[in-house]
Amino acid sequence: MKPIDFMSDKLSVPELTMRGMLLGMLITVIFTASNVYLGLKVGLTFSSSIPAAVISMAILKMFKDSNVLENNMVQTQASAAGTLSAVIFIIPGLLMLGYWQGFAFWQTLMICACGGSLGVLFTIPLRRAMIVNSDLPYPEGLAAAEILKVGSGSTDGSKNSGVKDIMSGGFVAALVSLCADGFQVISSGVHYWFTFGGMISQVPLGFSSALLGAGYLIGIASGISILVGTLLSWGVFVPYLTAGLSPAEGQSLGAFATGIWAQKVRLIGAGTIGIAAVWTLLTLVKPILEGMRISIQAMSRSGQGKGLHRMDTDLAPKTTALILGVIILGLLATFYSFIADANLTAGVTWVFIIVGVLVAVCMGFFVAAACGYMAGLIGTSASPISGIGILGIIISSLVVLGIGSAVSLFDTAAGSKFAIALAIFMTSVIVSIAAISNDNLQDLKTGQLVGATPWKQQVALLLGCIVGAFAIAPVLNLLYEAYGFVGAMPRPGMDEAQVLSAPQATLMTTIAKGIFSHNLDWNYILFGVGVGLVIIVIDIVLKKNSSAKYCLPPLAVGMGIYLPPTLEIPLVFGAVISYLVCRYLRNRAEERSPGHVEDDVETCNRHGVLFASGLIVGESLMGVIIAIIIVFSVTSGGSDAPLKLVGKDFGATADWLGLVVFAAVIVTFVSRVLGVEYKVKAK
């Protein structure tokens, strides 16, 4: 039987199907609930794209006519909804502020549905600029594509080998994740704290197998840029700031330095990310406009039977404009519902409504480009959505502060509380847009690699946002009623040990209060902007003098300053391993098969890509399983660490075991790639 060419323009196989959409809805609800709980508890969420792809393949294999494109649609829909749960990084602030006493169902639903759908629409003109005409790696998009192709047998005759590589990587990462995050017999990261001349810093190590695999896929330039950001953060900023301050009585050096980093240095990182995002958007203006022009021309040509290739067709501009109009009306109604409760005059009410929607939509497009670029650089899981949220809350607060001062809003305590609440409400829409665009371009990259039709993926993404929006509001309210948030307990006498910390929402609420009380230290943010400008200049010079061979992506440096170092180090390790392995493979190929160097390197490195994909798959799936176990345990009155096998006194041993296991994973990874023998095919 002749294999199907999934890249063909005239392809006719099931792609966007009813069974696929129903399966996507089911996976959506499960992943959304798990992500909401973990995000509120520890401030972390997992990317649901790859687990959704694996589950989809397992279920749809029961149908004879299922294929890689249908599987891709299921993971596209499910990953959109799972990612939308990032709205929890900001919206609980309304309860912490005391403005809401519980999550308003329709307002929460509309924020998520409208914000997420805008994120989908904003990535339509970005697709050509950042996927088709870009060399961004999109590590998780590439990993998901490899998994889908291997699972469907659509690789070039190497299905068994590919499956073996992915399964090996997946088993290794799942076992490590279970031991670290479930049993807790090995550490997921260690910190060696030290002092010199009154300054405090650390040597951090993170042991995430998934991030090691993602680092292998992102390339050396992004890896080095993240390392530069980490060195600036922990080699310059934290030591300098800790030298002039003293820890509180009884406070450990680690806790003191971490507090300085979280409260001050992360603001520097947010400033760097902000100016780098502006620069990124400016560099993308021309290709974005060109992509929009091509789409409009394609629509006019399609009437004459001369449309674009199936794999280059987005939602039609008329359809996009219609959906955008519906979303704007939905946002206007939602903002009216929220602002009307403040009992302001009609004129002031409509000023806040119109300005709120404009800020959310305009900044939404900005963050869509920035987050899409960040996801392309280092993947969705490590992309700092909370950093974009900080920029969003700052801008929203400044806008509300300006209007509120002009209309004497701050003459009463109720007016001041409303102003902070409105800034949080506006930022919730921005974060929803950021989260979805962060994930969507990754999904569209997967689609490009497997042969999907973009407009069908965009429909699946819109559906995922709507289903996810219906799931998020009740799950949020359920968790709030069960455990409460820091500073927001629904009932007296609740167990404070079980409270959900919601760390990002706490931070952003604190920043908003600081802006309205005029005590936010702007120096760190502005200094971060200066750092970003210097990095941009260095990047331009490097590209100019090396014909773009060497570069220092400013956004990656900003992320290096902003992200926790234990997340960054595995990415750096993976990028360096990829670079050294490829150099070794090239040198070996030049000795063994001089006429087939590129084929040799590509064949061997493909095993590395598949094994790296397996690492991401294994940890992602185990993360979902552990999350579901935790949710069931806590909701039934049990522990939030139900699988834990050891006590606190095992910590030092767990650290050493974590280091040894991480080293073993690296050795296994490298051996897997270098052990491949390429056989030159006779011509």
Order of alpha helices (4+ residues) and beta strands (2+ residues): alpha-alpha-alpha-alpha-alpha-alpha-alpha-beta-beta-alpha-alpha-alpha-alpha-alpha-alpha-alpha-alpha-alpha-alpha-alpha-alpha-alpha-alpha-alpha-alpha
